[in-house]
């Protein structure tokens, strides 16, 4: 017998009349004989099947087990009787599995299946699929155990291939984000870190159930100049370089210890981008040390089959409390910080700075609203006087644009002009500024017909010269507003004008021929190539404020400053140019500039940038102090 106990005939059993007894074809089996025949067949199948099986009573005790189950568990089938089935196949190790198993035993659930990792007596592990289901018309349940180790091994190999980079054999982007998300979820389950601990230290982390710090860090790095290696030496050499870099990164990460989840995860995220995930980090100092060790490791040349290659890396470092963070936010911060590292000169690591990031976010917000702002007329012009240093009369004004932003308030040009140049909206904005300034200058002329008209100076970006027909724009606006060309001055920075050739030079020459004055703004901060001045159609030099600020300390004046400015003024005059000094703030500065021979001054000594009605009050009145 198989060990399956004899069971009484169930009341609902029906007679089986089709089975014959012995050799008498007319003899039908009685119900008890039919039941006995079914049990014999069942016991035979139970013993012979290759599927590991056991009969379990409602208390969870093994009543009978077949030889296949004994072989699977490394013992005799008879030795399994009277043992708790849950202990044999590890059903009590977690609450969810144990509850489902008890539900089947109690008749409250029809079936239950789970996967368990079992330990064989010979020391090897095996994966088993355990199924528990009630036996029809019986108070017992059937336990089946299928060895799925081969299937699991195949799944593990396929997952490894799916989750690892074939070139470097490192975890890929998918596995990195999976591990990062799991680390954050684990931190969320454990609760927030010590809020009294400063950001960058782990404080009293003993409260964590698993001994973690509740913090997380990422070093996100990109190889500098890797594209050049691919382009010049080929992708095969590039792949070998990536594999060598991966090896050094792994050594660096292993050198910084292990966490409760093993070593720090090094992953290739794609191309020449790598990341090191530091779970349970102890603060920014740990991440900074790791980033520095990576830089130093990569500075050593790589010997690839006789070819010595040198590379560097830019690294963005993020370290913070894990609780409340998301994988997306962390990687966005790491990516932003990596961009900073490259912008700051490459071959360095940069730590995430919330204030710098806030400025970036503000810049991004301004960029997205800049074009519509021109259409919504959110811009306005203010004007700063240009004063004759001899008699104190206002000779002209510089138009300075302001953005009355609905969220950030009034913004000066340094907050948005650079953005406008990058996205091309400077062309439309510059056209608006030019039209508005010319219309205002013409209005002043109409309002003060008996006074000498003042000119208006408008800043022009290089992109306006390249991306628009500046000459046509200026000509059309002058006709539209009725302003005389000699009352318009266009200011371009020194770096833009000094390199002018081709189309920009032709545009400047056409504007000069039209009668418009061309001024070089911030002269002395760029190339200072004086040879260009004789070939460019320039009318005015505007000395950068750094020269004038050197005149502030009259008691300890630097004679060199005055000699340089005097030489520039004399040279400009010999070339037929006038000179304007920017940032004049004191009467002493004005007196020294006047003595040197500077023509006009601009600065807070005379007036800040003011609305157009304030300028109207300065036209034709007593001279300003000089």
VEXDREN-2710 file (C-alpha; in Angstrom, 1 decimal):
% VEXDREN-2710
k/r/px/py/pz
1/UNK/0.0/0.0/0.0
2/UNK/1.1/3.6/-0.6
3/UNK/0.4/4.8/2.9
4/UNK/-2.9/6.5/1.8
5/UNK/-5.4/5.5/4.5
6/UNK/-8.6/3.7/3.6
7/UNK/-11.4/6.2/3.3
8/UNK/-15.1/5.5/3.9
9/UNK/-17.5/5.6/1.0
10/UNK/-18.8/9.1/0.6
11/UNK/-22.6/9.4/0.8
12/UNK/-22.8/11.1/-2.6
13/UNK/-21.0/8.3/-4.4
14/UNK/-23.1/6.9/-7.2
15/UNK/-23.0/3.2/-8.4
16/UNK/-20.9/2.5/-11.3
17/UNK/-22.7/-0.1/-13.5
18/UNK/-20.5/-0.1/-16.6
19/UNK/-17.5/-1.9/-15.0
20/UNK/-17.5/-5.7/-15.0
21/UNK/-16.3/-7.9/-12.1
22/UNK/-14.2/-10.9/-12.9
23/UNK/-15.1/-12.8/-16.0
24/UNK/-18.8/-12.4/-15.6
25/UNK/-19.9/-9.7/-18.1
26/UNK/-23.3/-9.5/-16.5
27/UNK/-22.0/-8.8/-12.9
28/UNK/-22.1/-5.0/-12.1
29/UNK/-19.9/-3.6/-9.3
30/UNK/-21.5/-2.6/-6.1
31/UNK/-20.8/1.0/-4.9
32/UNK/-18.3/-0.2/-2.3
33/UNK/-16.5/-2.3/-4.9
34/UNK/-16.4/0.7/-7.3
35/UNK/-14.9/2.9/-4.6
36/UNK/-12.2/0.3/-3.7
37/UNK/-11.3/0.1/-7.4
38/UNK/-11.0/3.9/-7.6
39/UNK/-8.8/4.0/-4.5
40/UNK/-6.5/1.3/-5.9
41/UNK/-6.1/3.3/-9.1
42/UNK/-5.5/6.5/-7.2
43/UNK/-2.9/4.8/-4.9
44/UNK/-1.1/3.4/-7.9
45/UNK/-1.0/6.7/-9.7
46/UNK/0.1/8.5/-6.5
47/UNK/3.0/6.1/-6.1
48/UNK/4.0/6.0/-9.8
49/UNK/3.8/9.7/-10.8
50/UNK/7.1/11.6/-11.2
51/UNK/5.4/14.7/-9.7
52/UNK/6.2/15.1/-6.0
53/UNK/3.0/14.8/-4.0
54/UNK/1.7/14.5/-0.5
55/UNK/-1.7/14.1/1.2
56/UNK/-2.2/16.6/4.0
57/UNK/-4.9/16.6/6.6
58/UNK/-6.8/19.8/7.6
59/UNK/-4.3/20.3/10.5
60/UNK/-1.5/20.6/7.9
61/UNK/0.1/17.3/8.8
62/UNK/1.4/14.9/6.1
63/UNK/-0.7/11.8/5.9
64/UNK/1.1/10.2/3.0
65/UNK/3.9/11.2/0.5
66/UNK/5.1/9.6/-2.6
67/UNK/8.7/8.6/-3.4
68/UNK/9.1/11.5/-5.8
69/UNK/8.6/14.0/-3.0
70/UNK/11.0/12.0/-0.8
71/UNK/13.6/12.1/-3.5
72/UNK/13.1/15.8/-4.1
73/UNK/13.6/16.6/-0.4
74/UNK/16.5/14.1/0.0
75/UNK/14.8/11.6/2.3
76/UNK/12.5/8.5/2.3
77/UNK/8.8/9.1/1.6
78/UNK/7.8/7.3/4.9
79/UNK/10.0/9.7/6.9
80/UNK/7.7/12.6/5.8
81/UNK/4.6/11.2/7.4
82/UNK/3.4/13.0/10.5
83/UNK/5.5/16.1/9.6
84/UNK/4.1/19.6/9.2
85/UNK/3.8/20.2/5.4
86/UNK/4.5/23.9/5.9
87/UNK/7.9/23.1/7.4
88/UNK/8.9/20.8/4.5
89/UNK/8.3/23.4/1.8
90/UNK/8.8/26.6/3.7
91/UNK/5.2/27.9/3.7
92/UNK/5.5/29.7/7.1
93/UNK/8.4/32.0/6.3
94/UNK/6.2/35.0/5.3
95/UNK/2.8/36.0/6.5
96/UNK/1.1/36.3/3.2
97/UNK/2.0/32.8/2.1
98/UNK/1.1/31.3/5.4
99/UNK/-2.3/33.0/5.4
100/UNK/-3.2/31.7/2.0
101/UNK/-2.1/28.1/2.9
102/UNK/-4.3/28.2/6.0
103/UNK/-7.2/29.4/4.0
104/UNK/-7.0/26.3/1.8
105/UNK/-6.7/24.0/4.8
106/UNK/-9.8/25.6/6.3
107/UNK/-11.8/25.1/3.1
108/UNK/-12.1/28.9/2.6
109/UNK/-10.0/28.9/-0.6
110/UNK/-10.0/26.5/-3.5
111/UNK/-6.4/26.6/-4.5
112/UNK/-3.0/28.2/-3.7
113/UNK/0.2/28.3/-5.6
114/UNK/3.6/29.8/-4.7
115/UNK/7.3/29.5/-5.5
116/UNK/9.8/28.6/-2.8
117/UNK/13.5/28.2/-2.6
118/UNK/14.3/25.0/-0.8
119/UNK/17.5/23.7/0.7
120/UNK/18.4/20.1/-0.2
121/UNK/20.3/18.0/2.4
122/UNK/23.3/17.8/0.1
123/UNK/23.7/21.6/0.4
124/UNK/22.3/22.7/-3.0
125/UNK/19.4/25.0/-3.4
126/UNK/16.4/24.3/-5.6
127/UNK/13.4/26.3/-6.7
128/UNK/10.0/24.6/-6.3
129/UNK/6.5/25.5/-7.4
130/UNK/4.2/24.5/-4.6
131/UNK/0.5/23.9/-5.2
132/UNK/-2.1/23.2/-2.5
133/UNK/-5.6/22.2/-3.4
134/UNK/-8.5/20.3/-1.8
135/UNK/-9.1/16.6/-2.7
136/UNK/-12.7/16.3/-4.1
137/UNK/-15.0/14.4/-1.7
138/UNK/-12.3/14.2/0.9
139/UNK/-11.3/16.1/4.1
140/UNK/-7.7/16.2/2.9
141/UNK/-5.7/18.4/0.6
142/UNK/-3.2/17.5/-2.0
143/UNK/0.2/19.1/-1.9
144/UNK/2.3/19.0/-5.2
145/UNK/5.9/20.2/-5.5
146/UNK/7.4/20.8/-9.0
147/UNK/11.2/21.4/-9.4
148/UNK/11.5/24.5/-11.5
149/UNK/15.2/25.1/-10.9
150/UNK/16.1/24.8/-14.6
151/UNK/13.4/27.2/-15.6
152/UNK/14.4/29.7/-12.9
153/UNK/18.1/29.4/-14.0
154/UNK/17.1/30.1/-17.6
155/UNK/15.0/33.0/-16.5
156/UNK/17.9/34.3/-14.5
157/UNK/20.2/34.1/-17.4
158/UNK/17.8/35.8/-19.7
159/UNK/17.2/38.5/-17.1
160/UNK/20.9/39.0/-16.7
161/UNK/21.3/39.5/-20.4
162/UNK/18.3/41.9/-20.4
163/UNK/19.6/43.9/-17.5
164/UNK/23.3/44.2/-18.3
165/UNK/25.3/46.0/-20.9
166/UNK/27.0/43.7/-23.4
167/UNK/30.1/45.9/-23.9
168/UNK/31.0/46.6/-20.3
169/UNK/29.0/43.8/-18.6
170/UNK/27.8/46.4/-16.1
171/UNK/24.2/46.7/-15.1
172/UNK/22.3/48.8/-17.7
173/UNK/19.9/51.8/-17.3
174/UNK/16.9/49.5/-16.6
175/UNK/18.6/47.7/-13.7
176/UNK/20.0/50.9/-12.4
177/UNK/16.6/52.5/-12.2
178/UNK/15.1/49.3/-10.7
179/UNK/17.7/49.3/-7.9
180/UNK/17.3/53.0/-7.4
181/UNK/13.5/52.8/-7.1
182/UNK/13.8/49.8/-4.7
183/UNK/16.2/51.7/-2.5
184/UNK/13.8/54.7/-2.4
185/UNK/10.8/52.5/-1.6
186/UNK/12.8/50.8/1.1
187/UNK/13.6/54.1/2.7
188/UNK/9.9/55.2/2.4
189/UNK/8.9/52.0/4.2
190/UNK/11.3/52.6/7.0
191/UNK/10.3/56.2/7.5
192/UNK/11.9/59.6/7.2
193/UNK/15.5/60.2/8.3
194/UNK/16.4/62.2/11.4
195/UNK/15.0/65.6/10.5
196/UNK/17.4/67.2/13.0
197/UNK/20.4/66.0/11.2
198/UNK/21.9/68.5/8.8
199/UNK/21.6/67.8/5.1
200/UNK/24.9/66.1/4.3
201/UNK/25.2/64.0/7.4
202/UNK/23.3/61.0/8.5
203/UNK/22.5/61.9/12.1
204/UNK/21.0/59.3/14.4
205/UNK/20.3/56.5/12.0
206/UNK/20.1/53.8/14.6
207/UNK/16.4/54.1/14.5
208/UNK/16.4/52.4/11.1
209/UNK/15.3/48.8/11.4
210/UNK/18.0/47.5/9.0
211/UNK/20.8/49.8/10.2
212/UNK/20.6/52.1/7.2
213/UNK/21.3/55.8/7.1
214/UNK/18.2/56.8/5.2
215/UNK/20.3/58.6/2.6
216/UNK/21.2/58.0/-1.0
217/UNK/23.8/59.3/-3.4
218/UNK/24.6/59.2/-7.1
219/UNK/27.7/60.0/-9.0
220/UNK/26.6/60.6/-12.6
221/UNK/29.6/60.8/-15.0
222/UNK/30.3/61.4/-18.7
223/UNK/33.6/60.9/-20.5
224/UNK/35.1/64.1/-21.9
225/UNK/36.0/63.8/-25.6
226/UNK/34.9/60.2/-26.0
227/UNK/33.2/61.0/-29.4
228/UNK/36.6/61.9/-30.7
229/UNK/38.0/58.5/-29.8
230/UNK/35.1/56.8/-31.7
231/UNK/35.5/59.1/-34.7
232/UNK/39.2/58.8/-35.1
233/UNK/40.0/55.2/-33.8
234/UNK/36.7/53.5/-34.5
235/UNK/34.0/51.9/-32.4
236/UNK/36.0/48.8/-31.6
237/UNK/38.6/50.8/-29.8
238/UNK/35.8/52.9/-28.2
239/UNK/34.1/49.8/-26.9
240/UNK/37.4/48.5/-25.4
241/UNK/37.9/51.9/-23.8
242/UNK/34.4/51.8/-22.3
243/UNK/35.1/48.3/-20.9
244/UNK/38.4/49.5/-19.3
245/UNK/36.7/52.5/-17.8
246/UNK/34.0/50.2/-16.4
247/UNK/36.6/48.1/-14.7
248/UNK/38.2/51.1/-13.0
249/UNK/34.9/52.5/-11.9
250/UNK/34.0/49.1/-10.3
251/UNK/37.4/49.1/-8.4
252/UNK/36.7/52.6/-7.1
253/UNK/33.2/51.7/-6.0
254/UNK/34.4/48.5/-4.3
255/UNK/37.0/50.5/-2.5
256/UNK/34.3/52.5/-0.7
257/UNK/32.8/49.6/1.2
258/UNK/29.5/47.7/1.0
259/UNK/25.9/48.5/2.0
260/UNK/23.3/46.2/3.4
261/UNK/22.4/45.4/-0.3
262/UNK/25.9/44.6/-1.3
263/UNK/28.4/46.8/-3.1
264/UNK/27.7/50.2/-4.6
265/UNK/26.0/49.7/-8.0
266/UNK/28.1/50.8/-11.0
267/UNK/26.0/51.0/-14.2
268/UNK/26.4/52.1/-17.8
269/UNK/23.4/54.2/-18.7
270/UNK/24.2/54.5/-22.4
271/UNK/26.9/55.9/-24.7
272/UNK/29.7/57.2/-22.5
273/UNK/27.5/57.8/-19.5
274/UNK/28.0/55.9/-16.2
275/UNK/26.5/56.1/-12.8
276/UNK/27.4/54.9/-9.3
277/UNK/24.6/54.4/-6.9
278/UNK/25.5/54.7/-3.2
279/UNK/22.8/53.4/-0.9
280/UNK/22.9/54.3/2.8
281/UNK/25.4/57.1/2.1
282/UNK/26.9/58.9/5.0
283/UNK/26.9/62.4/3.6
284/UNK/28.2/64.6/0.8
285/UNK/31.8/64.1/1.9
286/UNK/31.6/60.4/1.1
287/UNK/30.2/61.1/-2.4
288/UNK/32.8/63.8/-2.9
289/UNK/35.6/61.4/-2.0
290/UNK/34.3/58.8/-4.3
291/UNK/34.0/61.3/-7.2
292/UNK/37.5/62.5/-6.6
293/UNK/38.8/58.9/-6.6
294/UNK/37.1/58.3/-9.9
295/UNK/38.7/61.3/-11.5
296/UNK/42.1/60.3/-10.3
297/UNK/41.6/56.7/-11.5
298/UNK/40.5/57.8/-15.0
299/UNK/43.4/60.2/-15.3
300/UNK/45.8/57.3/-15.6
301/UNK/46.4/56.5/-19.3
302/UNK/44.7/53.4/-20.7
303/UNK/46.9/50.8/-22.5
304/UNK/44.7/49.1/-25.1
305/UNK/46.8/46.6/-27.0
306/UNK/49.7/49.1/-27.4
307/UNK/47.5/52.2/-27.8
308/UNK/47.7/54.6/-24.9
309/UNK/44.6/56.7/-24.5
310/UNK/43.9/59.4/-22.0
311/UNK/40.4/60.5/-21.0
312/UNK/38.8/62.6/-18.3
313/UNK/35.4/62.7/-16.9
314/UNK/32.9/65.2/-15.7
315/UNK/30.8/64.1/-12.7
316/UNK/27.6/65.3/-11.2
317/UNK/27.2/64.5/-7.5
318/UNK/23.9/64.3/-5.7
319/UNK/23.5/63.2/-2.1
320/UNK/20.3/63.7/0.0
321/UNK/17.7/62.0/2.2
322/UNK/16.1/59.2/0.4
323/UNK/12.7/59.7/2.1
324/UNK/10.5/61.9/0.0
325/UNK/12.8/61.7/-3.1
326/UNK/11.9/60.0/-6.4
327/UNK/14.1/58.3/-9.0
328/UNK/13.1/60.9/-11.6
329/UNK/14.0/63.9/-9.4
330/UNK/17.3/62.4/-8.3
331/UNK/18.4/61.7/-11.9
332/UNK/17.2/65.1/-13.0
333/UNK/19.4/66.7/-10.3
334/UNK/22.3/64.5/-11.2
335/UNK/21.9/65.3/-14.9
336/UNK/21.8/69.0/-14.2
337/UNK/24.9/68.8/-12.0
338/UNK/26.7/66.9/-14.7
339/UNK/25.9/69.7/-17.1
340/UNK/27.3/72.2/-14.5
341/UNK/30.6/70.2/-14.3
342/UNK/31.0/70.3/-18.1
343/UNK/30.1/74.0/-18.2
344/UNK/32.6/74.8/-15.5
345/UNK/35.4/73.4/-17.5
346/UNK/35.1/69.5/-17.6
347/UNK/37.5/67.1/-15.9
348/UNK/35.9/67.8/-12.5
349/UNK/33.1/66.9/-10.1
350/UNK/30.4/69.3/-9.1
351/UNK/28.0/69.0/-6.2
352/UNK/24.3/69.7/-6.6
353/UNK/23.5/73.2/-5.4
354/UNK/19.8/73.9/-4.7
355/UNK/20.3/77.7/-5.2
356/UNK/22.0/77.2/-8.5
357/UNK/19.3/74.8/-9.5
358/UNK/16.6/77.3/-8.5
359/UNK/18.3/79.9/-10.8
360/UNK/18.3/77.3/-13.6
361/UNK/14.6/76.6/-13.1
362/UNK/13.9/80.4/-13.1
363/UNK/15.9/80.7/-16.3
364/UNK/13.9/77.8/-17.8
365/UNK/10.6/79.4/-16.8
366/UNK/11.7/82.7/-18.4
367/UNK/12.7/81.0/-21.6
368/UNK/9.3/79.3/-21.9
369/UNK/7.5/82.7/-21.5
370/UNK/9.8/85.0/-23.3
371/UNK/8.3/84.9/-26.8
372/UNK/4.7/85.3/-25.6
373/UNK/5.8/88.2/-23.4
374/UNK/6.6/90.3/-26.5
375/UNK/3.1/89.7/-27.8
376/UNK/1.6/90.5/-24.5
377/UNK/3.6/93.8/-24.3
378/UNK/5.2/92.9/-21.0
379/UNK/8.3/94.9/-21.9
380/UNK/9.0/98.6/-21.3
381/UNK/11.9/101.0/-21.9
382/UNK/13.7/103.2/-19.5
383/UNK/16.3/105.7/-20.5
384/UNK/19.7/106.8/-19.0
385/UNK/21.1/110.2/-20.0
386/UNK/24.4/110.6/-21.9
387/UNK/25.8/113.9/-20.6
388/UNK/28.3/116.3/-22.2
389/UNK/31.3/116.4/-19.8
390/UNK/32.1/120.0/-20.8
391/UNK/28.8/121.8/-20.3
392/UNK/26.6/119.2/-18.6
393/UNK/23.9/119.2/-21.3
394/UNK/22.0/116.0/-22.1
395/UNK/23.2/115.0/-25.6
396/UNK/21.4/111.6/-25.8
397/UNK/19.9/108.7/-23.9
398/UNK/20.5/104.9/-23.9
399/UNK/17.4/102.8/-24.1
400/UNK/17.3/100.0/-21.6
401/UNK/14.6/97.3/-21.8
402/UNK/12.8/96.1/-18.7
403/UNK/10.6/93.0/-18.5
404/UNK/7.6/93.4/-16.2
405/UNK/7.2/89.7/-15.5
406/UNK/3.9/88.7/-13.9
407/UNK/5.7/86.3/-11.5
408/UNK/9.2/87.6/-11.0
409/UNK/8.6/91.3/-11.1
410/UNK/10.7/93.8/-13.0
411/UNK/13.7/92.1/-14.7
412/UNK/16.8/93.9/-16.0
413/UNK/18.4/92.9/-19.3
414/UNK/21.1/90.7/-17.8
415/UNK/18.3/88.3/-16.6
416/UNK/16.8/87.6/-20.0
417/UNK/18.7/89.0/-23.0
418/UNK/21.1/86.0/-23.0
419/UNK/18.1/83.7/-23.1
420/UNK/16.6/85.7/-25.9
421/UNK/19.8/85.4/-27.9
422/UNK/19.9/81.6/-27.4
423/UNK/16.3/80.9/-28.6
424/UNK/16.2/83.6/-31.3
425/UNK/13.5/85.8/-29.7
426/UNK/16.1/88.6/-29.5
427/UNK/15.2/89.4/-33.1
428/UNK/11.6/90.2/-32.4
429/UNK/12.4/91.8/-29.1
430/UNK/15.1/93.9/-30.6
431/UNK/12.8/95.1/-33.3
432/UNK/10.3/96.2/-30.7
433/UNK/12.9/98.0/-28.7
434/UNK/14.2/99.8/-31.8
435/UNK/10.8/100.9/-32.9
436/UNK/9.7/102.0/-29.4
437/UNK/12.9/104.0/-28.8
438/UNK/12.8/105.7/-32.1
439/UNK/9.2/106.7/-31.7
440/UNK/10.0/108.1/-28.2
441/UNK/13.0/110.1/-29.5
442/UNK/10.8/111.6/-32.2
443/UNK/8.1/112.4/-29.6
444/UNK/10.6/114.3/-27.5
445/UNK/11.7/116.2/-30.6
446/UNK/8.1/117.2/-31.3
447/UNK/7.5/118.2/-27.7
448/UNK/10.7/120.4/-27.6
449/UNK/10.9/122.0/-31.1
450/UNK/13.1/124.9/-30.0
451/UNK/15.7/122.7/-28.2
452/UNK/18.6/120.7/-29.7
453/UNK/17.2/117.2/-30.3
454/UNK/18.8/114.4/-28.4
455/UNK/19.8/111.1/-29.9
456/UNK/18.7/107.7/-28.7
457/UNK/21.2/104.8/-28.4
458/UNK/19.9/101.2/-28.8
459/UNK/21.7/98.0/-28.0
460/UNK/21.9/95.5/-30.9
461/UNK/22.7/91.8/-30.4
462/UNK/25.0/90.0/-32.9
463/UNK/22.1/87.6/-33.7
464/UNK/20.0/90.5/-34.9
465/UNK/22.7/91.2/-37.5
466/UNK/22.8/87.6/-38.6
467/UNK/19.2/86.4/-38.3
468/UNK/17.4/89.5/-39.6
469/UNK/17.7/92.1/-42.2
470/UNK/18.8/94.8/-39.7
471/UNK/19.4/97.4/-42.4
472/UNK/15.9/97.0/-43.7
473/UNK/14.4/97.0/-40.2
474/UNK/16.3/100.2/-39.3
475/UNK/15.4/102.0/-42.5
476/UNK/11.7/101.0/-42.2
477/UNK/11.4/102.1/-38.6
478/UNK/13.1/105.5/-39.3
479/UNK/10.6/106.1/-42.0
480/UNK/7.7/104.9/-39.9
481/UNK/8.6/107.1/-36.9
482/UNK/10.1/110.1/-38.8
483/UNK/13.3/110.1/-36.7
484/UNK/16.4/111.4/-38.5
485/UNK/19.1/108.8/-39.0
486/UNK/21.8/110.9/-37.2
487/UNK/19.6/110.8/-34.0
488/UNK/19.9/107.0/-33.8
489/UNK/22.9/105.3/-32.4
490/UNK/23.3/101.5/-32.4
491/UNK/25.5/99.8/-29.8
492/UNK/27.3/96.5/-30.3
493/UNK/29.7/94.8/-27.9
494/UNK/33.4/95.0/-28.7
495/UNK/33.7/91.2/-29.2
496/UNK/30.9/91.3/-31.8
497/UNK/32.2/94.3/-33.8
498/UNK/35.9/93.3/-33.7
499/UNK/35.3/90.0/-35.5
500/UNK/32.9/91.5/-38.1
501/UNK/33.4/90.3/-41.6
502/UNK/31.1/89.4/-44.5
503/UNK/27.5/90.1/-43.9
504/UNK/27.8/91.8/-40.4
505/UNK/30.5/94.2/-41.8
506/UNK/28.3/95.0/-44.8
507/UNK/25.3/95.7/-42.6
508/UNK/27.3/98.0/-40.4
509/UNK/28.7/99.9/-43.4
510/UNK/25.2/100.3/-44.9
511/UNK/23.9/101.6/-41.6
512/UNK/26.7/104.1/-41.3
513/UNK/26.2/105.2/-44.9
514/UNK/22.5/105.8/-44.0
515/UNK/23.7/108.3/-41.3
516/UNK/23.2/106.0/-38.3
517/UNK/25.9/106.2/-35.7
518/UNK/27.7/102.9/-34.6
519/UNK/29.1/102.6/-31.1
520/UNK/31.3/99.9/-29.6
521/UNK/29.9/99.1/-26.2
522/UNK/32.1/98.0/-23.2
523/UNK/35.3/98.8/-25.1
524/UNK/38.4/97.4/-23.3
525/UNK/36.8/94.2/-22.1
526/UNK/37.2/92.2/-25.3
527/UNK/39.9/91.9/-28.0
528/UNK/40.9/95.6/-27.8
529/UNK/42.3/95.2/-31.3
530/UNK/42.9/98.8/-32.2
531/UNK/43.7/97.9/-35.8
532/UNK/40.0/97.2/-36.4
533/UNK/39.0/100.7/-35.5
534/UNK/40.4/102.1/-38.8
535/UNK/38.5/99.6/-40.9
536/UNK/35.1/99.6/-39.2
537/UNK/32.4/102.3/-39.7
538/UNK/32.4/103.2/-36.0
539/UNK/31.5/106.6/-34.6
540/UNK/31.7/106.2/-30.8
541/UNK/33.7/104.2/-28.2
542/UNK/32.0/103.5/-24.9
543/UNK/34.7/102.8/-22.3
544/UNK/33.8/100.0/-20.0
545/UNK/33.0/100.9/-16.4
546/UNK/36.0/99.0/-15.1
547/UNK/38.3/101.8/-16.3
548/UNK/36.2/104.5/-14.7
549/UNK/35.9/102.6/-11.4
550/UNK/39.7/102.8/-11.1
551/UNK/39.3/106.6/-10.7
552/UNK/37.2/106.4/-7.5
553/UNK/39.9/106.5/-5.0
554/UNK/41.3/110.0/-5.6
555/UNK/43.7/109.9/-2.6
556/UNK/45.3/106.6/-3.8
557/UNK/44.8/107.0/-7.5
558/UNK/46.6/104.6/-9.8
559/UNK/48.4/106.7/-12.5
560/UNK/48.4/103.8/-14.9
561/UNK/44.5/103.8/-15.1
562/UNK/44.5/107.5/-16.1
563/UNK/47.3/107.0/-18.6
564/UNK/45.4/104.1/-20.3
565/UNK/42.2/106.0/-20.5
566/UNK/44.0/109.1/-21.8
567/UNK/45.7/107.1/-24.5
568/UNK/42.5/105.5/-25.6
569/UNK/40.7/108.9/-25.7
570/UNK/43.5/110.5/-27.7
571/UNK/43.6/107.6/-30.2
572/UNK/39.8/107.7/-30.6
573/UNK/39.9/111.4/-31.3
574/UNK/42.6/111.1/-33.9
575/UNK/40.5/108.5/-35.6
576/UNK/37.5/110.9/-35.6
577/UNK/35.6/109.0/-32.9
578/UNK/33.9/110.4/-29.8
579/UNK/34.3/108.7/-26.4
580/UNK/31.7/108.0/-23.7
581/UNK/32.6/106.9/-20.2
582/UNK/30.2/104.5/-18.5
583/UNK/29.6/104.1/-14.8
584/UNK/30.4/107.6/-13.7
585/UNK/29.3/107.8/-10.1
586/UNK/31.2/110.7/-8.5
587/UNK/32.1/114.3/-9.3
588/UNK/35.8/113.4/-8.9
589/UNK/35.5/110.8/-11.6
590/UNK/33.7/113.2/-13.9
591/UNK/36.4/115.9/-13.4
592/UNK/39.3/113.5/-14.2
593/UNK/37.5/112.3/-17.3
594/UNK/36.8/115.8/-18.4
595/UNK/40.5/116.7/-17.9
596/UNK/41.5/113.7/-20.0
597/UNK/39.3/114.8/-22.8
598/UNK/36.4/112.3/-22.6
599/UNK/33.4/113.6/-24.5
600/UNK/30.3/112.3/-22.6
601/UNK/29.6/110.5/-19.4
602/UNK/26.9/108.1/-18.3
603/UNK/26.2/106.9/-14.8
604/UNK/24.4/107.4/-11.5
605/UNK/26.1/110.8/-10.9
606/UNK/23.7/112.2/-13.5
607/UNK/20.7/109.8/-13.4
608/UNK/19.7/106.2/-13.2
609/UNK/17.6/104.7/-16.0
610/UNK/14.2/106.5/-15.7
611/UNK/10.8/106.4/-17.5
612/UNK/10.5/108.6/-20.6
613/UNK/8.6/111.4/-18.9
614/UNK/11.6/112.0/-16.5
615/UNK/13.8/112.4/-19.5
616/UNK/11.5/115.0/-21.0
617/UNK/12.1/117.1/-17.9
618/UNK/15.8/117.2/-18.6
619/UNK/15.6/118.5/-22.1
620/UNK/16.3/122.2/-22.5
621/UNK/16.8/122.8/-18.7
622/UNK/19.8/123.7/-16.7
623/UNK/22.9/121.5/-17.3
624/UNK/23.5/118.5/-15.1
625/UNK/26.5/118.7/-12.7
626/UNK/29.8/117.9/-14.3
END
